[in-house]
Amino acid sequence: MFVHQGPARTARQNRLLAGYLALVAGFVNSASFVLLGSFTSHVTGSAGRFANDVVARDMPAAVSALLLVVGFFLGAFTASSMLHTGIFRRASAAYSAALFVEAALLVGFVWLNEEGFLRAQTARHADAYAGMLCFAMGMQNSLVTYISGARVRTTHLTGVVTDLGIEAARWWRWYRMRLGRATGIPLVVGIRRQQEKPEGFAIILLVTIVVSFLVGAASGAELATHFGPRSMLVPGVAAFLASAYALIPGRGKTGGA
């Protein structure tokens, strides 16, 4: 999964990476909502919270909501900086390091709870811990965007579902055009040239992300409800395994990051 970058990657590589990390993101997003009351794998909700708090003149809450957005931004910035640095001789080592930091943040969240830092917390304390998870998700989204050549997003579904709708419309139009040619009935209006068959791997990739994210989200909510903050060990270990996998010999034959 970490051998090639951008156009050099195969559809299977993108699908495996997207499915795996979408599971992680969906888990973290739902678990953080159950535990802290905030979604952390995207910034849309936090931006909405910020606006509402400003209008309500609740400035401490507005600042906390804004810090969640900043945390996601800083995570994306950090991962991108790691991937572009000349410190790592192989691209796979840079990917591994970024995933290791993500794993450390998720496991660190569990450690803070075990040490008692998450207990008897205020809403502002909860936002501080949510910011840590936002940072981790920002790192993951930046990494996946970089390695896939901006073809894959794993931490939110808005753009993915939009792309899925676009692809579904292309397939629907193509099938209507075929049926129209077979029956002689003009079922598609305004065709000026031959329509090519849409690429199947695109819609399969998008469906993979949606399904994986939803499975991860359901798992995160369920485990967080029963096991509390310790449930965050699941995505933490998953990110660590991805980090270790990137360092397996033969997985990083591309040039430096």
FENMO-V798828 format. One record per run of one state. SS is the DSSP state (~ for helix, > for strand, _ for the rest). FROM is the first residue (numbers start at 1). TO is the last residue. If there is no record, write none. Layout:
((SS/FROM/TO) (SS/FROM/TO))
//
This chain:
((_/1/5) (~/6/8) (_/9/10) (~/11/36) (_/37/43) (~/44/55) (_/56/58) (~/59/84) (_/85/90) (~/91/114) (_/115/122) (~/123/147) (_/148/157) (~/158/183) (_/184/199) (~/200/246) (_/247/257))
//
